[in-house]
Amino acid sequence: MTKGIDLSATSVAKSQSGSSESKTEESPEEKVTARRGEANERANNREALLRRPVSEDGANVHRLISRCPPLDENSIYCNLLQASHFADTSVCAEVDGELAGFVSGYLVPERPDTLFVWQVAVAEAGRGQGLAGRMIREILRRPACAQVRYLETTITPDNEASWALFRGLARKLGTSIAESVMFDRERHFQGHHDSEMLLRIGPFSESAEPG
């Protein structure tokens, strides 16, 4: 997330010739505020460790997803399977030893060229830093995804953050994105859940590296 620059505490003026600059002296209060702002920015920009999940992550994944509405909560058993059977196509993000993000995915049966991204969860402290995109790109770089040329996911119509994430990913991969209804609100959910829209991104080449 791009942060605005506040010039109220420091003013820079140039002479008409442009050959000199002067800076006003900051008050003690302004210096303290500036130092706090720098410290907060360093904390917010801490690099997350991306790693393959293990079964012991299942309970923490369950707690993370419960704090990330509107994601659907599954059973802890489901999360244990995601972190073990699907570890090659899932990823954990850690900041200071704490779980800050998790992406679950799998190769679509009978279509090994397609990675289906099941859920993307990012803790509040890790949002606005591009962590979700980094986690997906980490999965795509793995040997298990060497043959992947398409990425699919489903998103409800009102999940604006997820729409922006995957549309942005399609642009970075330099490929197209197709949208259709995968699970209909009435036909599949009997009115108890919003429709899930299928996004299909691709094809992208093996050498394509999303930035």
C-alpha positions in Angstrom: 0.0 0.0 0.0 1.4 3.4 -1.0 1.5 5.7 2.0 1.1 9.5 1.7 4.0 11.7 2.6 3.3 14.4 5.2 5.3 17.5 4.6 3.8 19.5 7.5 6.7 18.8 9.9 9.5 19.6 7.5 9.4 22.3 4.9 12.0 22.6 2.1 12.5 25.9 0.3 14.8 26.7 -2.6 16.1 30.1 -3.5 15.2 31.6 -6.8 18.5 30.5 -8.3 17.8 26.9 -7.1 21.3 26.7 -5.6 20.5 26.5 -1.9 18.0 24.7 0.3 16.9 25.4 3.9 15.1 23.2 6.4 13.0 24.4 9.3 13.9 23.0 12.8 11.5 20.3 14.0 10.0 20.7 17.5 10.6 17.8 20.0 7.0 16.7 19.6 7.4 16.5 15.8 10.6 14.5 16.1 9.0 12.0 18.4 6.0 11.7 16.0 8.4 11.2 13.1 10.4 8.5 14.9 7.2 6.7 15.8 6.0 6.8 12.2 9.3 5.4 11.0 9.1 2.6 13.6 5.6 1.7 12.6 6.5 1.7 8.9 9.4 -0.6 9.6 7.1 -3.0 11.6 4.5 -3.0 8.8 7.1 -3.8 6.2 8.6 -6.8 8.0 9.3 -9.5 5.4 7.1 -12.5 5.9 8.7 -16.0 5.7 6.9 -18.1 3.1 7.0 -21.8 3.7 5.4 -25.1 2.9 2.8 -25.9 5.6 2.9 -28.9 7.9 0.1 -30.7 9.7 0.8 -28.9 13.0 -0.3 -25.7 11.2 -3.9 -26.9 10.9 -5.3 -25.5 14.1 -3.6 -22.1 13.6 -4.9 -22.0 10.0 -8.4 -22.6 11.4 -8.1 -19.7 13.8 -6.7 -17.4 11.1 -9.6 -18.2 8.7 -12.1 -17.5 11.5 -10.7 -14.0 11.8 -10.9 -13.4 8.0 -14.5 -12.8 7.0 -16.1 -13.4 4.6 -14.1 -16.6 4.2 -16.1 -19.8 5.0 -14.9 -21.7 8.0 -14.2 -25.3 7.5 -13.5 -28.0 10.2 -10.0 -28.2 11.8 -9.8 -31.6 10.2 -10.2 -30.0 6.7 -7.4 -27.5 7.6 -5.2 -30.4 8.7 -5.7 -32.0 5.3 -4.9 -28.8 3.5 -1.7 -28.5 5.5 -0.6 -32.1 4.9 -2.2 -33.7 1.8 -2.1 -30.4 -0.1 1.1 -28.9 1.3 2.8 -28.8 -2.1 0.2 -26.4 -3.4 -0.5 -24.4 -0.2 1.7 -21.9 1.7 2.0 -20.4 5.1 3.3 -16.9 5.8 5.0 -16.2 9.1 5.9 -12.9 10.7 7.9 -13.1 13.9 6.9 -16.8 14.2 3.2 -16.0 14.0 0.9 -17.2 11.2 0.1 -14.1 9.1 -1.3 -15.7 6.0 -2.3 -18.9 4.4 -3.3 -19.9 0.9 -4.7 -23.4 0.2 -4.8 -24.8 -3.3 -4.7 -28.0 -5.3 -4.2 -29.3 -8.8 -7.6 -30.0 -10.4 -8.1 -33.8 -10.8 -7.6 -34.8 -14.4 -6.4 -31.3 -15.2 -2.8 -31.1 -13.8 -2.2 -27.9 -15.8 -4.7 -26.0 -13.5 -4.1 -24.8 -10.0 -7.3 -24.2 -8.1 -6.8 -21.6 -5.3 -9.3 -22.6 -2.5 -8.9 -19.8 0.0 -6.6 -16.8 0.6 -6.4 -15.7 4.2 -4.3 -12.8 5.5 -4.3 -11.6 9.1 -5.2 -7.9 9.7 -1.6 -7.0 10.6 -0.4 -8.3 7.2 -2.9 -6.6 4.9 -2.1 -3.9 2.5 1.4 -5.2 1.8 0.9 -7.5 -1.2 1.2 -10.6 0.9 -1.7 -12.5 -0.7 -0.1 -12.0 -4.2 3.3 -13.1 -2.9 1.9 -16.3 -1.4 0.1 -17.3 -4.7 3.3 -16.6 -6.7 5.3 -18.7 -4.3 3.0 -21.7 -5.0 3.3 -21.1 -8.8 7.1 -21.3 -8.6 7.1 -24.7 -6.9 8.1 -27.9 -8.7 4.6 -29.3 -8.1 3.2 -26.5 -10.4 5.8 -26.9 -13.2 3.1 -27.9 -15.6 0.5 -25.3 -14.5 -0.7 -23.0 -17.2 -4.1 -22.0 -15.7 -5.2 -20.7 -12.3 -8.8 -21.0 -11.1 -10.6 -19.7 -8.1 -14.2 -18.8 -7.0 -15.2 -15.5 -5.6 -18.6 -14.2 -4.4 -19.8 -11.1 -6.3 -19.3 -8.7 -3.3 -15.7 -9.7 -2.4 -14.0 -6.7 -3.9 -10.6 -7.4 -2.5 -10.4 -10.9 -4.0 -11.6 -9.6 -7.4 -8.9 -7.0 -7.4 -6.2 -9.5 -6.3 -6.9 -12.0 -9.1 -7.5 -9.4 -11.8 -4.2 -7.9 -10.9 -2.5 -11.3 -11.0 -3.9 -11.9 -14.5 -2.5 -8.6 -15.7 0.9 -9.4 -14.2 0.9 -12.8 -16.0 0.0 -11.1 -19.2 -3.0 -13.3 -19.9 -6.7 -13.2 -20.0 -9.3 -13.9 -17.4 -12.7 -15.6 -17.9 -15.7 -15.4 -15.5 -18.6 -17.7 -15.2 -20.9 -19.0 -12.5 -19.6 -22.2 -10.9 -22.0 -22.7 -8.0 -25.3 -20.9 -8.2 -27.0 -19.3 -5.1 -30.3 -21.1 -5.7 -29.3 -24.2 -7.7 -26.4 -25.3 -5.5 -26.7 -23.4 -2.2 -30.6 -23.3 -2.0 -30.5 -19.6 -1.2 -28.2 -20.0 1.9 -25.0 -18.7 0.2 -24.1 -16.2 -2.5 -23.2 -17.5 -5.9 -19.6 -18.5 -6.4 -18.1 -17.0 -9.6 -15.4 -19.0 -11.3 -12.4 -17.0 -12.5 -10.1 -18.9 -14.9 -6.8 -17.2 -15.6 -4.6 -18.3 -18.5 -3.0 -19.7 -20.4 0.3 -18.4 -19.1 3.7 -19.7 -20.2 6.2 -21.6 -18.0 8.5 -18.6 -18.1 5.8 -16.2 -17.0 6.9 -14.7 -13.7 4.2 -12.6 -12.0 5.8 -9.5 -10.5 
